Amino acid sequence: MVQTVIILISIFMIIAIYKLVFKARNKVATNKVIPINRKKKSIGKEGKKACSFCHKKVKRLSFYVTEMGKVVGVCEGCKPQAERRALSRL
């Protein structure tokens, strides 16, 4: 009877120690993860973006796909140039 109690207590202690070690290991793994909201990409002042052709900063761009499959943002002034090159609009 005493031996079974000692065996049960030792099993309980082994499980408790294992859980503590496993919990500590999980904390180390979660510290390596960077939250997405911390790595926000800033667009710049007032949300302006640069045109891919003239590099002028404008609030609104139209997006086209080049012959090579690259996406470019085009301002209102460069739209005719993009349409002359027969770029596909997104």
Long-range contacts (C-beta under 8 A, 24 or more apart in sequence): 49-73, 51-75, 51-77, 51-78, 52-78, 53-78, 53-81, 53-82, 54-78, 62-89, 63-89, 63-90, 64-88, 64-89, 64-90, 65-89, 65-90
